[in-house]
Amino acid sequence: MKIVVAYKWAPNPQDADVRPDGSVDWSRAKNAVSEYDPVAFELARRLADATGGEVVGLTVGAASIDTPLARKAALSRGLDRLVMVADDALAGADGTRLAGALAAAVRTIGDVDVVLAGDSSVDVAEGQVAMTLAGELGWLGLNAVSGVTAGDGGVVVERDLPSGVATLAVTGAVVLAASSDAVVARVPGMKDILGAAKKPVEVLALGDLAVPATEVALVTLATAKPDAGARLGVVLDGSDPAAAVAQLVGALRQARAL
Amino acid sequence: MNVTSQSWIVVSDDPAVSALVEAARLLGTEVVALVVGRREVAEQTAHAGVDRVVWLGEPADGTPVEAFAGEVARIIADAAPRVVLGAATPAGRVLLGAVAARLHAPVLAGIGSVELAGDQVVVARTVLGGIAEHRTAVSGGTAVLTLAPGTSADATGAPVAIEEVAATPTTGATITDVRVKEQTKVDLGAARTVVAVGRGLKSREDLALVTDLAEAVGGEVACSRPLAEGVDWVAKERYVGISGQHIAPDLYVAIGISGQLQHMVGVRGAKVVVAINSDKAAPIFAQCDYGIVGDLYQVVPALTAALGAGA
């Protein structure tokens, strides 16, 4: 079985500085494997081990996503090899364009049975790209995946949906987006990190891939910083809990919050 | 790409579509609902204040609605509406992903409000995990939007007819089992007071501290993401944050919650925010009305006692 893990190398917005006008300064933020992607790496490795299969990592983005550290961070997470598309033409690309690039890369890798992805990316946090990728490939897409195992002619997928936990028998190629708590991902050990250096990396040129041009454009009319300054910010020292609580309750009663 | 002045909404499995219909009305001259799933959903949608219902028929036993994503994309592409709106739910994202791929259009999420400027769809949304707000115009084709869907429609007024069309699902997936979860019906959105707990809590047993306070203050219990997913101490329906509940209670008490934006974006509309945290540098202290820097294991019981005494 050939399994692709589509992951993101991206910064955490928590580390960005948002200016009063709403523009974002990323200079102090560092790229890392996106927060929930390790779950996808773990599910992929377990599925590959159970089926004698191969795990191929895949990521796309601006030229800056291809660094020795980035390669090692991915390859130490149970991958057999890594494929990247790193091109500044993808800088700031919307999710559908990224999905198009991922799809083109998946087709280039060829004979892929399962694409596994995380719940949502740390920097965009919308949980959409993996399912748009399914649409680009023309494959079945399933999200909220809490488990995947080998099955008859395909995989058996468990989904943790609001309505209940559903089990599906899937044959044919499929894109699976894992829920963030599907499994606890193993932490790469020394052996994994050292072994990463020996694994192959292939960089695909964006120009060689057939990525559909975006037809619908987004125009930003205005940006703003969410108004965090509206809060009172009365912070009390709680080293004497009873006293602090008395003050708090008094203030809340005065403010008619209690 | 030329589009019509129609708004289409994609409905699957869940007939709670009031917010989708409301936004669709604002953006288009005619509201068409494309329903994937059981007849019951099509019938409830027909009462939801739309102009037309197009239904892909009863799915064969065991066929997931997601298997119809390709058909949904085909039908929407043929219709070329001004806007397509879908629910920000698992199935909604699958169906809209297929639509977006087909139309070569980005999917807009985190939407706060929509408006029509001339012929153009304009949305106000949060981006980048909630750290910034954007006002965005869509041009060049169909706008694809995901929204928290809303509530069920009241069955007032005459329903519209259901137009059934044939649809071939993508084969290869069969639902073999469904374990319905015993859901404690929580309506966090309706609670006037919410007491939320985060990673500052050391063990599951300590939740009693929090539930005691919630009881004393007459509020509901909520949590930040790690307690609903990482450790599974609190039901997922009680998780407040960017991909969880968005609530605006009169009073929000955050216990042992650091105040990361992925959590705070879910409670932005709260009237009064109170924070209890042992770390004076925790971001939440810059986002609260009142805060106590202290040990929650002492402060929370003291607060419960003070409220009980005054009640």
Interface residues (C-beta under 8 A of the other chain):
Chain A: P13 Q14 A16 V18 G22 S23 V24 D94 G95 T96 R97 A99 G100 A103 D119 S120 V122 D123 V124 A125 E126 G127 Q128 A130 M131 T132 L133 A134 G135 E136 G138 W139 L140 G141 L142 N143 A144 G154 V156 R159 L161 P162 S163 G164 V165 A166 T167 L168 A169 V170 T171 G172 V174 S179 S180 D181 P212 A213 T214 E215 V216 A217 L218 V219 T220 L221 A222 T223 A224 K225 P226 A228 R231 L232 G233 V234 V235 L236 D237 G238 S239 P241 A242 A244 V245 A246 L248 V249 A251 L252 R253 A255 A257 L258
Chain B: M1 D13 P64 E66 A67 A69 G70 A73 T89 P90 R93 V94 L96 G97 A98 V99 A100 A101 R102 L103 H104 A105 P106 V107 L108 A109 G110 V122 T126 V127 L128 G129 G130 I131 A132 E133 H134 R135 T136 A137 V138 S139 G140 G141 T142 A143 V144 T146 T170 T171 G172 A173 T174 I175 T176 D177 V178 R179 V180 K181 V217 R225 E229 G230 D232 I242 S243 D250 L251 Q260 L261 Q262 V265 R268 K271 V272 V273 V274 I276 K280 F285 A286 Q287 C288 D289 Y290 G291 I292 V293 G294 D295 Q298 V299 A302 L303 A305 A306 L307 G310
